[in-house]
Amino acid sequence: RSIVPEAPWYLRRPVRVFRVAVLGFTLYQTGKAAGHTEALQDPDGMVKTLVKAILESQHVSSRGAKPEAHGADSPLQVHVKAVGERVLAATRAWVAHETARLEAELEAAKARGEYLGDL
């Protein structure tokens, strides 16, 4: 039954669509508020639930999750160690370069009289 029974179909249909949209939005907001309330009441439980959901999405069972152990001489460990050493060497070189560049800029600022000292 329509709200306005004597209204033509081209007025009743938009009213019906509007009511369904408002009902859907109301249900969405109610569920969202309930989720927020649940998260605020038990934040640690919510974090555990999220972690469990992420692990399950990656096909890792919480009961049977046993990470694969790799020995020190396994190809994966050798590769990780080599890459780590290269990244560490590159990082040290970059830090040394940036330190030298900043020190040169500081000396140039002192020579121009723009250095205000340690504030």
Helices and strands as residue ranges (DSSP letters): H 9-41, H 43-57, H 75-112
